[in-house]
Amino acid sequence: MDGSMDSIRITERAWELILACLNDRIENGESQASLSKLIGCDRATVNRWLLNRRGGDRTTFKDMVRILDRLRIPLPEVFGTGVGAFPAPAPDKSMTRLDAAVAKVLKDLFSLLGKGPDSVEGVDPGDVREFLSGRVPLRASDLYQLCKAVGVEPGVALARAASLLDME
C-alpha cells in the first residue's frame, strides 16, 4: 500500500481483514453464531458476508470500526501505518487500581468455580483472558457478563474489589 489511501481502499482493506479473520476463526472451530454474537449482528449476516464476500459497501464506517475492534484487528493494519502512528489511548482508558482489583476478584471467582473464558456469553474469550489478567479495564457491559457467568451481582464484585483496596 502506498502512503495515500482513499475511503474506498480503506473500506476494501478493512473488509479484506474482517473476512480473513472470520474465515480463520471458522476454520479454527468457531461457529457463525458465536461470531455473530461477538460482533453484534445476525448469524445470517455473517453467513452472507462469508458466502458473497460483501458487507463493506452496506456497512457504516462506525459499524466497521466496531467489528474491527470486536475481532481485535488493529487499525494500523487497516490503514497501513506503523506503530505509533495513532495517539496513545486517552488517560481514562488506562488501568486503575480499582480495575486491577476487580480483575483479581473475578479471576479468583472464575478459578474457584472452574470456569473458563468460553463460559462468558457475548464476550470474546480473548477479551475475557485480557480482563482477568488485569491487562485491560472492563466495560460495564463486560463486567455484567463476567459477573453473570460466575453468579455474582456486579455490585458485590465491585464492593469486594473496593475492600481489597482498603486493605492495602
VMD Tcl script that builds the backbone (N, CA, C; Angstrom):
set m [mol new atoms 504]
animate dup $m
set s [atomselect $m all]
$s set {name element resname resid chain x y z} {
  {N N MET 1 A 0.829 -1.175 0.000}
  {CA C MET 1 A 0.000 0.000 0.000}
  {C C MET 1 A 0.876 1.241 0.000}
  {N N ASP 2 A 0.534 2.207 -0.833}
  {CA C ASP 2 A 1.304 3.437 -0.810}
  {C C ASP 2 A 0.830 4.306 0.348}
  {N N GLY 3 A 1.433 5.472 0.501}
  {CA C GLY 3 A 1.153 6.342 1.626}
  {C C GLY 3 A -0.229 6.959 1.631}
  {N N SER 4 A -0.880 7.079 0.486}
  {CA C SER 4 A -2.197 7.706 0.468}
  {C C SER 4 A -3.276 6.649 0.303}
  {N N MET 5 A -4.365 6.855 1.021}
  {CA C MET 5 A -5.477 5.913 0.933}
  {C C MET 5 A -6.762 6.706 0.823}
  {N N ASP 6 A -7.630 6.284 -0.055}
  {CA C ASP 6 A -8.936 6.911 -0.118}
  {C C ASP 6 A -9.946 6.031 0.604}
  {N N SER 7 A -11.154 6.530 0.783}
  {CA C SER 7 A -12.146 5.805 1.578}
  {C C SER 7 A -12.506 4.448 0.978}
  {N N ILE 8 A -12.514 4.346 -0.326}
  {CA C ILE 8 A -12.852 3.062 -0.963}
  {C C ILE 8 A -11.784 2.019 -0.638}
  {N N ARG 9 A -10.525 2.406 -0.739}
  {CA C ARG 9 A -9.446 1.458 -0.442}
  {C C ARG 9 A -9.390 1.111 1.039}
  {N N ILE 10 A -9.716 2.081 1.905}
  {CA C ILE 10 A -9.750 1.798 3.338}
  {C C ILE 10 A -10.843 0.767 3.621}
  {N N THR 11 A -12.023 0.979 3.046}
  {CA C THR 11 A -13.140 0.055 3.234}
  {C C THR 11 A -12.788 -1.328 2.692}
  {N N GLU 12 A -12.216 -1.386 1.508}
  {CA C GLU 12 A -11.825 -2.673 0.923}
  {C C GLU 12 A -10.821 -3.392 1.814}
  {N N ARG 13 A -9.836 -2.658 2.312}
  {CA C ARG 13 A -8.807 -3.260 3.163}
  {C C ARG 13 A -9.421 -3.752 4.479}
  {N N ALA 14 A -10.310 -2.949 5.064}
  {CA C ALA 14 A -10.948 -3.349 6.319}
  {C C ALA 14 A -11.741 -4.636 6.126}
  {N N TRP 15 A -12.537 -4.708 5.047}
  {CA C TRP 15 A -13.343 -5.904 4.825}
  {C C TRP 15 A -12.496 -7.102 4.441}
  {N N GLU 16 A -11.392 -6.870 3.790}
  {CA C GLU 16 A -10.462 -7.966 3.499}
  {C C GLU 16 A -9.962 -8.565 4.819}
  {N N LEU 17 A -9.585 -7.700 5.766}
  {CA C LEU 17 A -9.098 -8.169 7.062}
  {C C LEU 17 A -10.210 -8.830 7.878}
  {N N ILE 18 A -11.409 -8.233 7.865}
  {CA C ILE 18 A -12.542 -8.803 8.602}
  {C C ILE 18 A -12.878 -10.191 8.070}
  {N N LEU 19 A -12.993 -10.322 6.749}
  {CA C LEU 19 A -13.326 -11.624 6.159}
  {C C LEU 19 A -12.237 -12.657 6.427}
  {N N ALA 20 A -10.984 -12.242 6.342}
  {CA C ALA 20 A -9.884 -13.169 6.628}
  {C C ALA 20 A -9.955 -13.650 8.072}
  {N N CYS 21 A -10.239 -12.725 8.987}
  {CA C CYS 21 A -10.341 -13.086 10.401}
  {C C CYS 21 A -11.520 -14.022 10.632}
  {N N LEU 22 A -12.670 -13.702 10.047}
  {CA C LEU 22 A -13.846 -14.562 10.197}
  {C C LEU 22 A -13.569 -15.961 9.657}
  {N N ASN 23 A -12.989 -16.042 8.459}
  {CA C ASN 23 A -12.675 -17.348 7.867}
  {C C ASN 23 A -11.689 -18.126 8.724}
  {N N ASP 24 A -10.687 -17.433 9.249}
  {CA C ASP 24 A -9.690 -18.081 10.093}
  {C C ASP 24 A -10.343 -18.647 11.359}
  {N N ARG 25 A -11.215 -17.873 11.955}
  {CA C ARG 25 A -11.863 -18.318 13.181}
  {C C ARG 25 A -12.822 -19.481 12.908}
  {N N ILE 26 A -13.510 -19.440 11.768}
  {CA C ILE 26 A -14.390 -20.556 11.377}
  {C C ILE 26 A -13.549 -21.822 11.177}
  {N N GLU 27 A -12.411 -21.680 10.493}
  {CA C GLU 27 A -11.529 -22.835 10.268}
  {C C GLU 27 A -10.989 -23.397 11.577}
  {N N ASN 28 A -10.894 -22.542 12.609}
  {CA C ASN 28 A -10.397 -22.988 13.912}
  {C C ASN 28 A -11.514 -23.425 14.847}
  {N N GLY 29 A -12.716 -23.658 14.294}
  {CA C GLY 29 A -13.787 -24.263 15.062}
  {C C GLY 29 A -14.852 -23.344 15.630}
  {N N GLU 30 A -14.721 -22.031 15.461}
  {CA C GLU 30 A -15.778 -21.147 15.959}
  {C C GLU 30 A -16.982 -21.223 15.037}
  {N N SER 31 A -18.142 -21.064 15.604}
  {CA C SER 31 A -19.362 -21.109 14.803}
  {C C SER 31 A -19.731 -19.713 14.310}
  {N N GLN 32 A -20.513 -19.685 13.250}
  {CA C GLN 32 A -21.016 -18.407 12.755}
  {C C GLN 32 A -21.889 -17.745 13.818}
  {N N ALA 33 A -22.602 -18.542 14.585}
  {CA C ALA 33 A -23.466 -17.994 15.643}
  {C C ALA 33 A -22.636 -17.281 16.713}
  {N N SER 34 A -21.534 -17.895 17.140}
  {CA C SER 34 A -20.712 -17.251 18.168}
  {C C SER 34 A -20.044 -15.991 17.618}
  {N N LEU 35 A -19.640 -16.028 16.358}
  {CA C LEU 35 A -19.045 -14.833 15.754}
  {C C LEU 35 A -20.075 -13.716 15.616}
  {N N SER 36 A -21.307 -14.080 15.278}
  {CA C SER 36 A -22.341 -13.050 15.139}
  {C C SER 36 A -22.631 -12.395 16.486}
  {N N LYS 37 A -22.636 -13.181 17.574}
  {CA C LYS 37 A -22.814 -12.603 18.911}
  {C C LYS 37 A -21.666 -11.666 19.241}
  {N N LEU 38 A -20.458 -12.098 18.920}
  {CA C LEU 38 A -19.271 -11.304 19.223}
  {C C LEU 38 A -19.315 -9.943 18.537}
  {N N ILE 39 A -19.676 -9.924 17.265}
  {CA C ILE 39 A -19.637 -8.659 16.530}
  {C C ILE 39 A -20.961 -7.924 16.519}
  {N N GLY 40 A -22.000 -8.535 17.071}
  {CA C GLY 40 A -23.269 -7.841 17.234}
  {C C GLY 40 A -24.130 -7.762 15.993}
  {N N CYS 41 A -24.291 -8.896 15.326}
  {CA C CYS 41 A -25.167 -8.941 14.155}
  {C C CYS 41 A -25.828 -10.313 14.095}
  {N N ASP 42 A -26.687 -10.508 13.132}
  {CA C ASP 42 A -27.343 -11.812 12.956}
  {C C ASP 42 A -26.368 -12.819 12.353}
  {N N ARG 43 A -26.611 -14.106 12.676}
  {CA C ARG 43 A -25.797 -15.163 12.080}
  {C C ARG 43 A -25.934 -15.150 10.564}
  {N N ALA 44 A -27.127 -14.822 10.076}
  {CA C ALA 44 A -27.352 -14.774 8.630}
  {C C ALA 44 A -26.466 -13.719 7.976}
  {N N THR 45 A -26.203 -12.636 8.679}
  {CA C THR 45 A -25.340 -11.585 8.141}
  {C C THR 45 A -23.915 -12.101 7.985}
  {N N VAL 46 A -23.416 -12.782 9.010}
  {CA C VAL 46 A -22.068 -13.361 8.930}
  {C C VAL 46 A -22.019 -14.361 7.785}
  {N N ASN 47 A -23.040 -15.187 7.667}
  {CA C ASN 47 A -23.102 -16.169 6.589}
  {C C ASN 47 A -23.056 -15.473 5.220}
  {N N ARG 48 A -23.834 -14.419 5.066}
  {CA C ARG 48 A -23.866 -13.684 3.793}
  {C C ARG 48 A -22.480 -13.091 3.477}
  {N N TRP 49 A -21.841 -12.522 4.501}
  {CA C TRP 49 A -20.513 -11.965 4.271}
  {C C TRP 49 A -19.559 -13.042 3.775}
  {N N LEU 50 A -19.609 -14.208 4.414}
  {CA C LEU 50 A -18.676 -15.278 4.060}
  {C C LEU 50 A -18.979 -15.885 2.695}
  {N N LEU 51 A -20.245 -16.027 2.364}
  {CA C LEU 51 A -20.619 -16.634 1.084}
  {C C LEU 51 A -20.486 -15.670 -0.096}
  {N N ASN 52 A -20.899 -14.448 0.106}
  {CA C ASN 52 A -20.928 -13.496 -1.002}
  {C C ASN 52 A -19.764 -12.523 -1.028}
  {N N ARG 53 A -18.942 -12.581 0.031}
  {CA C ARG 53 A -17.801 -11.666 0.083}
  {C C ARG 53 A -18.240 -10.211 -0.024}
  {N N ARG 54 A -19.302 -9.867 0.687}
  {CA C ARG 54 A -19.722 -8.472 0.680}
  {C C ARG 54 A -20.104 -8.054 2.086}
  {N N GLY 55 A -20.221 -6.782 2.270}
  {CA C GLY 55 A -20.572 -6.265 3.586}
  {C C GLY 55 A -20.127 -4.838 3.738}
  {N N GLY 56 A -18.935 -4.533 3.272}
  {CA C GLY 56 A -18.386 -3.197 3.436}
  {C C GLY 56 A -19.179 -2.123 2.736}
  {N N ASP 57 A -19.746 -2.443 1.589}
  {CA C ASP 57 A -20.490 -1.445 0.830}
  {C C ASP 57 A -21.816 -1.092 1.485}
  {N N ARG 58 A -22.275 -1.912 2.420}
  {CA C ARG 58 A -23.563 -1.663 3.079}
  {C C ARG 58 A -23.408 -1.443 4.575}
  {N N THR 59 A -22.217 -1.233 5.039}
  {CA C THR 59 A -21.958 -1.079 6.461}
  {C C THR 59 A -21.367 0.299 6.716}
  {N N THR 60 A -21.851 0.951 7.762}
  {CA C THR 60 A -21.324 2.275 8.088}
  {C C THR 60 A -19.892 2.151 8.587}
  {N N PHE 61 A -19.154 3.226 8.495}
  {CA C PHE 61 A -17.775 3.239 8.974}
  {C C PHE 61 A -17.754 2.954 10.480}
  {N N LYS 62 A -18.700 3.522 11.208}
  {CA C LYS 62 A -18.772 3.305 12.654}
  {C C LYS 62 A -18.942 1.816 12.957}
  {N N ASP 63 A -19.845 1.143 12.221}
  {CA C ASP 63 A -20.050 -0.290 12.441}
  {C C ASP 63 A -18.815 -1.089 12.036}
  {N N MET 64 A -18.161 -0.673 10.975}
  {CA C MET 64 A -16.965 -1.368 10.527}
  {C C MET 64 A -15.868 -1.280 11.605}
  {N N VAL 65 A -15.696 -0.106 12.193}
  {CA C VAL 65 A -14.695 0.061 13.246}
  {C C VAL 65 A -15.074 -0.787 14.463}
  {N N ARG 66 A -16.358 -0.858 14.785}
  {CA C ARG 66 A -16.818 -1.693 15.894}
  {C C ARG 66 A -16.479 -3.164 15.623}
  {N N ILE 67 A -16.709 -3.621 14.404}
  {CA C ILE 67 A -16.413 -5.012 14.048}
  {C C ILE 67 A -14.911 -5.272 14.121}
  {N N LEU 68 A -14.119 -4.335 13.600}
  {CA C LEU 68 A -12.665 -4.474 13.687}
  {C C LEU 68 A -12.231 -4.580 15.150}
  {N N ASP 69 A -12.825 -3.749 15.997}
  {CA C ASP 69 A -12.489 -3.751 17.416}
  {C C ASP 69 A -12.870 -5.077 18.068}
  {N N ARG 70 A -14.074 -5.556 17.799}
  {CA C ARG 70 A -14.532 -6.807 18.406}
  {C C ARG 70 A -13.688 -7.993 17.954}
  {N N LEU 71 A -13.183 -7.938 16.719}
  {CA C LEU 71 A -12.325 -9.014 16.212}
  {C C LEU 71 A -10.855 -8.792 16.559}
  {N N ARG 72 A -10.605 -7.685 17.249}
  {CA C ARG 72 A -9.245 -7.326 17.701}
  {C C ARG 72 A -8.289 -7.161 16.522}
  {N N ILE 73 A -8.768 -6.516 15.467}
  {CA C ILE 73 A -7.938 -6.196 14.311}
  {C C ILE 73 A -7.458 -4.757 14.497}
  {N N PRO 74 A -6.170 -4.546 14.654}
  {CA C PRO 74 A -5.666 -3.197 14.922}
  {C C PRO 74 A -5.837 -2.260 13.716}
  {N N LEU 75 A -6.203 -1.021 14.005}
  {CA C LEU 75 A -6.378 -0.040 12.935}
  {C C LEU 75 A -5.114 0.177 12.098}
  {N N PRO 76 A -3.913 0.109 12.687}
  {CA C PRO 76 A -2.738 0.262 11.825}
  {C C PRO 76 A -2.686 -0.745 10.679}
  {N N GLU 77 A -3.266 -1.943 10.885}
  {CA C GLU 77 A -3.313 -2.929 9.798}
  {C C GLU 77 A -4.231 -2.464 8.678}
  {N N VAL 78 A -5.300 -1.781 9.040}
  {CA C VAL 78 A -6.253 -1.300 8.043}
  {C C VAL 78 A -5.651 -0.145 7.248}
  {N N PHE 79 A -5.058 0.783 7.958}
  {CA C PHE 79 A -4.549 1.994 7.323}
  {C C PHE 79 A -3.127 1.853 6.801}
  {N N GLY 80 A -2.492 0.739 7.106}
  {CA C GLY 80 A -1.138 0.523 6.611}
  {C C GLY 80 A -0.113 1.436 7.256}
  {N N THR 81 A -0.359 1.795 8.520}
  {CA C THR 81 A 0.564 2.667 9.227}
  {C C THR 81 A 1.355 1.857 10.228}
  {N N GLY 82 A 2.433 2.399 10.664}
  {CA C GLY 82 A 3.275 1.710 11.617}
  {C C GLY 82 A 2.871 1.985 13.046}
  {N N VAL 83 A 3.559 1.332 13.963}
  {CA C VAL 83 A 3.307 1.535 15.381}
  {C C VAL 83 A 3.607 2.992 15.722}
  {N N GLY 84 A 2.786 3.567 16.532}
  {CA C GLY 84 A 2.997 4.951 16.936}
  {C C GLY 84 A 2.332 5.952 16.013}
  {N N ALA 85 A 1.664 5.486 14.963}
  {CA C ALA 85 A 1.021 6.401 14.034}
  {C C ALA 85 A -0.264 6.975 14.614}
  {N N PHE 86 A -0.799 6.332 15.626}
  {CA C PHE 86 A -2.010 6.815 16.258}
  {C C PHE 86 A -1.670 7.319 17.645}
  {N N PRO 87 A -2.432 8.261 18.163}
  {CA C PRO 87 A -2.154 8.763 19.507}
  {C C PRO 87 A -2.369 7.682 20.561}
  {N N ALA 88 A -1.724 7.849 21.682}
  {CA C ALA 88 A -1.883 6.913 22.791}
  {C C ALA 88 A -3.325 6.956 23.284}
  {N N PRO 89 A -3.790 5.876 23.891}
  {CA C PRO 89 A -5.152 5.887 24.416}
  {C C PRO 89 A -5.334 7.019 25.416}
  {N N ALA 90 A -6.563 7.504 25.502}
  {CA C ALA 90 A -6.873 8.565 26.450}
  {C C ALA 90 A -6.588 8.073 27.863}
  {N N PRO 91 A -6.204 8.958 28.762}
  {CA C PRO 91 A -5.887 8.536 30.135}
  {C C PRO 91 A -7.027 7.784 30.806}
  {N N ASP 92 A -8.269 8.090 30.446}
  {CA C ASP 92 A -9.386 7.401 31.080}
  {C C ASP 92 A -9.508 5.952 30.624}
  {N N LYS 93 A -8.703 5.536 29.658}
  {CA C LYS 93 A -8.731 4.158 29.177}
  {C C LYS 93 A -7.646 3.305 29.828}
  {N N SER 94 A -6.802 3.914 30.641}
  {CA C SER 94 A -5.737 3.141 31.258}
  {C C SER 94 A -6.260 2.450 32.516}
  {N N MET 95 A -5.586 1.393 32.905}
  {CA C MET 95 A -5.986 0.607 34.067}
  {C C MET 95 A -5.855 1.434 35.342}
  {N N THR 96 A -6.830 1.300 36.206}
  {CA C THR 96 A -6.781 1.922 37.525}
  {C C THR 96 A -6.562 0.826 38.556}
  {N N ARG 97 A -6.308 1.219 39.783}
  {CA C ARG 97 A -6.153 0.241 40.856}
  {C C ARG 97 A -7.458 -0.536 41.064}
  {N N LEU 98 A -8.583 0.175 40.928}
  {CA C LEU 98 A -9.873 -0.498 41.082}
  {C C LEU 98 A -10.089 -1.524 39.959}
  {N N ASP 99 A -9.710 -1.160 38.710}
  {CA C ASP 99 A -9.815 -2.120 37.601}
  {C C ASP 99 A -9.031 -3.393 37.922}
  {N N ALA 100 A -7.806 -3.216 38.418}
  {CA C ALA 100 A -6.958 -4.365 38.740}
  {C C ALA 100 A -7.575 -5.196 39.868}
  {N N ALA 101 A -8.162 -4.532 40.856}
  {CA C ALA 101 A -8.782 -5.251 41.963}
  {C C ALA 101 A -10.015 -6.021 41.492}
  {N N VAL 102 A -10.828 -5.409 40.621}
  {CA C VAL 102 A -11.988 -6.113 40.062}
  {C C VAL 102 A -11.518 -7.333 39.273}
  {N N ALA 103 A -10.456 -7.173 38.489}
  {CA C ALA 103 A -9.915 -8.304 37.721}
  {C C ALA 103 A -9.490 -9.431 38.650}
  {N N LYS 104 A -8.847 -9.081 39.773}
  {CA C LYS 104 A -8.411 -10.103 40.723}
  {C C LYS 104 A -9.609 -10.827 41.325}
  {N N VAL 105 A -10.630 -10.086 41.730}
  {CA C VAL 105 A -11.831 -10.696 42.312}
  {C C VAL 105 A -12.464 -11.656 41.314}
  {N N LEU 106 A -12.641 -11.205 40.090}
  {CA C LEU 106 A -13.270 -12.053 39.072}
  {C C LEU 106 A -12.404 -13.257 38.722}
  {N N LYS 107 A -11.103 -13.045 38.620}
  {CA C LYS 107 A -10.198 -14.163 38.317}
  {C C LYS 107 A -10.293 -15.223 39.413}
  {N N ASP 108 A -10.328 -14.781 40.669}
  {CA C ASP 108 A -10.450 -15.719 41.787}
  {C C ASP 108 A -11.772 -16.487 41.716}
  {N N LEU 109 A -12.863 -15.783 41.391}
  {CA C LEU 109 A -14.166 -16.443 41.277}
  {C C LEU 109 A -14.175 -17.455 40.133}
  {N N PHE 110 A -13.615 -17.071 38.993}
  {CA C PHE 110 A -13.561 -17.993 37.851}
  {C C PHE 110 A -12.770 -19.238 38.231}
  {N N SER 111 A -11.644 -19.046 38.907}
  {CA C SER 111 A -10.801 -20.169 39.311}
  {C C SER 111 A -11.527 -21.055 40.320}
  {N N LEU 112 A -12.143 -20.447 41.306}
  {CA C LEU 112 A -12.855 -21.177 42.346}
  {C C LEU 112 A -13.983 -22.030 41.775}
  {N N LEU 113 A -14.681 -21.495 40.775}
  {CA C LEU 113 A -15.811 -22.204 40.184}
  {C C LEU 113 A -15.426 -23.067 38.984}
  {N N GLY 114 A -14.144 -23.062 38.629}
  {CA C GLY 114 A -13.683 -23.870 37.496}
  {C C GLY 114 A -14.220 -23.383 36.163}
  {N N LYS 115 A -14.471 -22.096 36.067}
  {CA C LYS 115 A -14.999 -21.512 34.824}
  {C C LYS 115 A -13.836 -21.046 33.958}
  {N N GLY 116 A -14.057 -21.070 32.634}
  {CA C GLY 116 A -13.052 -20.603 31.700}
  {C C GLY 116 A -13.564 -19.429 30.891}
  {N N PRO 117 A -12.706 -18.834 30.089}
  {CA C PRO 117 A -13.091 -17.684 29.260}
  {C C PRO 117 A -14.243 -17.969 28.303}
  {N N ASP 118 A -14.422 -19.244 27.918}
  {CA C ASP 118 A -15.503 -19.597 26.998}
  {C C ASP 118 A -16.871 -19.622 27.670}
  {N N SER 119 A -16.903 -19.515 28.996}
  {CA C SER 119 A -18.172 -19.607 29.718}
  {C C SER 119 A -18.909 -18.272 29.796}
  {N N VAL 120 A -18.328 -17.220 29.221}
  {CA C VAL 120 A -18.954 -15.897 29.286}
  {C C VAL 120 A -19.673 -15.625 27.971}
  {N N GLU 121 A -20.981 -15.591 28.040}
  {CA C GLU 121 A -21.802 -15.380 26.849}
  {C C GLU 121 A -21.693 -13.936 26.363}
  {N N GLY 122 A -21.461 -13.762 25.072}
  {CA C GLY 122 A -21.454 -12.430 24.472}
  {C C GLY 122 A -20.153 -11.675 24.588}
  {N N VAL 123 A -19.118 -12.290 25.150}
  {CA C VAL 123 A -17.812 -11.633 25.271}
  {C C VAL 123 A -16.770 -12.562 24.673}
  {N N ASP 124 A -15.925 -12.017 23.820}
  {CA C ASP 124 A -14.871 -12.794 23.190}
  {C C ASP 124 A -13.973 -13.422 24.260}
  {N N PRO 125 A -13.686 -14.738 24.161}
  {CA C PRO 125 A -12.830 -15.391 25.156}
  {C C PRO 125 A -11.458 -14.717 25.299}
  {N N GLY 126 A -10.934 -14.189 24.202}
  {CA C GLY 126 A -9.657 -13.465 24.283}
  {C C GLY 126 A -9.780 -12.227 25.147}
  {N N ASP 127 A -10.910 -11.534 25.042}
  {CA C ASP 127 A -11.148 -10.356 25.876}
  {C C ASP 127 A -11.272 -10.764 27.344}
  {N N VAL 128 A -11.955 -11.888 27.592}
  {CA C VAL 128 A -12.102 -12.363 28.973}
  {C C VAL 128 A -10.732 -12.622 29.574}
  {N N ARG 129 A -9.853 -13.277 28.810}
  {CA C ARG 129 A -8.499 -13.537 29.303}
  {C C ARG 129 A -7.774 -12.227 29.621}
  {N N GLU 130 A -7.932 -11.229 28.737}
  {CA C GLU 130 A -7.291 -9.923 28.963}
  {C C GLU 130 A -7.837 -9.255 30.228}
  {N N PHE 131 A -9.163 -9.312 30.421}
  {CA C PHE 131 A -9.778 -8.711 31.603}
  {C C PHE 131 A -9.285 -9.389 32.872}
  {N N LEU 132 A -9.347 -10.727 32.871}
  {CA C LEU 132 A -8.993 -11.472 34.073}
  {C C LEU 132 A -7.508 -11.366 34.411}
  {N N SER 133 A -6.693 -11.107 33.410}
  {CA C SER 133 A -5.263 -10.945 33.680}
  {C C SER 133 A -4.954 -9.549 34.198}
  {N N GLY 134 A -5.943 -8.652 34.106}
  {CA C GLY 134 A -5.731 -7.281 34.580}
  {C C GLY 134 A -4.984 -6.417 33.596}
  {N N ARG 135 A -4.942 -6.836 32.321}
  {CA C ARG 135 A -4.214 -6.043 31.317}
  {C C ARG 135 A -5.072 -4.946 30.698}
  {N N VAL 136 A -6.394 -5.126 30.707}
  {CA C VAL 136 A -7.281 -4.111 30.144}
  {C C VAL 136 A -8.472 -3.905 31.079}
  {N N PRO 137 A -8.979 -2.676 31.162}
  {CA C PRO 137 A -10.136 -2.418 32.020}
  {C C PRO 137 A -11.415 -2.983 31.406}
  {N N LEU 138 A -12.376 -3.258 32.250}
  {CA C LEU 138 A -13.668 -3.773 31.813}
  {C C LEU 138 A -14.623 -2.647 31.455}
  {N N ARG 139 A -15.434 -2.883 30.430}
  {CA C ARG 139 A -16.573 -2.007 30.184}
  {C C ARG 139 A -17.689 -2.501 31.097}
  {N N ALA 140 A -18.651 -1.660 31.375}
  {CA C ALA 140 A -19.749 -2.045 32.264}
  {C C ALA 140 A -20.477 -3.278 31.736}
  {N N SER 141 A -20.700 -3.334 30.415}
  {CA C SER 141 A -21.410 -4.486 29.847}
  {C C SER 141 A -20.604 -5.770 30.015}
  {N N ASP 142 A -19.288 -5.676 29.897}
  {CA C ASP 142 A -18.443 -6.855 30.079}
  {C C ASP 142 A -18.416 -7.288 31.545}
  {N N LEU 143 A -18.358 -6.316 32.457}
  {CA C LEU 143 A -18.402 -6.631 33.889}
  {C C LEU 143 A -19.687 -7.387 34.200}
  {N N TYR 144 A -20.789 -6.907 33.668}
  {CA C TYR 144 A -22.079 -7.563 33.889}
  {C C TYR 144 A -22.035 -9.008 33.393}
  {N N GLN 145 A -21.533 -9.231 32.180}
  {CA C GLN 145 A -21.493 -10.586 31.603}
  {C C GLN 145 A -20.571 -11.507 32.396}
  {N N LEU 146 A -19.407 -10.998 32.832}
  {CA C LEU 146 A -18.493 -11.827 33.610}
  {C C LEU 146 A -19.111 -12.189 34.954}
  {N N CYS 147 A -19.751 -11.219 35.606}
  {CA C CYS 147 A -20.403 -11.496 36.886}
  {C C CYS 147 A -21.542 -12.498 36.707}
  {N N LYS 148 A -22.292 -12.339 35.647}
  {CA C LYS 148 A -23.393 -13.266 35.356}
  {C C LYS 148 A -22.859 -14.693 35.184}
  {N N ALA 149 A -21.704 -14.827 34.543}
  {CA C ALA 149 A -21.117 -16.148 34.285}
  {C C ALA 149 A -20.723 -16.862 35.572}
  {N N VAL 150 A -20.374 -16.097 36.615}
  {CA C VAL 150 A -19.979 -16.721 37.880}
  {C C VAL 150 A -21.057 -16.594 38.951}
  {N N GLY 151 A -22.220 -16.029 38.590}
  {CA C GLY 151 A -23.350 -15.967 39.510}
  {C C GLY 151 A -23.201 -14.981 40.645}
  {N N VAL 152 A -22.582 -13.850 40.383}
  {CA C VAL 152 A -22.431 -12.828 41.418}
  {C C VAL 152 A -22.927 -11.492 40.865}
  {N N GLU 153 A -23.538 -10.709 41.723}
  {CA C GLU 153 A -24.002 -9.388 41.307}
  {C C GLU 153 A -22.795 -8.472 41.096}
  {N N PRO 154 A -22.810 -7.646 40.040}
  {CA C PRO 154 A -21.682 -6.726 39.797}
  {C C PRO 154 A -21.361 -5.850 41.009}
  {N N GLY 155 A -22.388 -5.410 41.729}
  {CA C GLY 155 A -22.154 -4.576 42.918}
  {C C GLY 155 A -21.358 -5.309 43.984}
  {N N VAL 156 A -21.590 -6.617 44.104}
  {CA C VAL 156 A -20.853 -7.422 45.078}
  {C C VAL 156 A -19.385 -7.515 44.666}
  {N N ALA 157 A -19.138 -7.746 43.384}
  {CA C ALA 157 A -17.752 -7.830 42.897}
  {C C ALA 157 A -17.035 -6.494 43.088}
  {N N LEU 158 A -17.728 -5.403 42.800}
  {CA C LEU 158 A -17.127 -4.077 42.982}
  {C C LEU 158 A -16.846 -3.792 44.456}
  {N N ALA 159 A -17.784 -4.168 45.317}
  {CA C ALA 159 A -17.593 -3.949 46.752}
  {C C ALA 159 A -16.404 -4.759 47.264}
  {N N ARG 160 A -16.295 -6.003 46.811}
  {CA C ARG 160 A -15.163 -6.838 47.226}
  {C C ARG 160 A -13.844 -6.239 46.734}
  {N N ALA 161 A -13.832 -5.748 45.492}
  {CA C ALA 161 A -12.623 -5.116 44.952}
  {C C ALA 161 A -12.253 -3.873 45.768}
  {N N ALA 162 A -13.255 -3.070 46.111}
  {CA C ALA 162 A -13.000 -1.865 46.904}
  {C C ALA 162 A -12.444 -2.234 48.281}
  {N N SER 163 A -12.963 -3.318 48.861}
  {CA C SER 163 A -12.442 -3.736 50.172}
  {C C SER 163 A -10.999 -4.215 50.071}
  {N N LEU 164 A -10.630 -4.832 48.954}
  {CA C LEU 164 A -9.225 -5.222 48.755}
  {C C LEU 164 A -8.331 -3.995 48.715}
  {N N LEU 165 A -8.821 -2.937 48.065}
  {CA C LEU 165 A -8.037 -1.696 48.008}
  {C C LEU 165 A -7.906 -1.063 49.383}
  {N N ASP 166 A -8.969 -1.137 50.183}
  {CA C ASP 166 A -8.929 -0.572 51.535}
  {C C ASP 166 A -7.938 -1.304 52.422}
  {N N MET 167 A -7.717 -2.597 52.137}
  {CA C MET 167 A -6.792 -3.403 52.949}
  {C C MET 167 A -5.334 -3.122 52.599}
  {N N GLU 168 A -5.097 -2.486 51.462}
  {CA C GLU 168 A -3.704 -2.222 51.053}
  {C C GLU 168 A -3.072 -1.133 51.885}
}
mol reanalyze $m
mol bondsrecalc $m
mol representation Tube
mol addrep $m
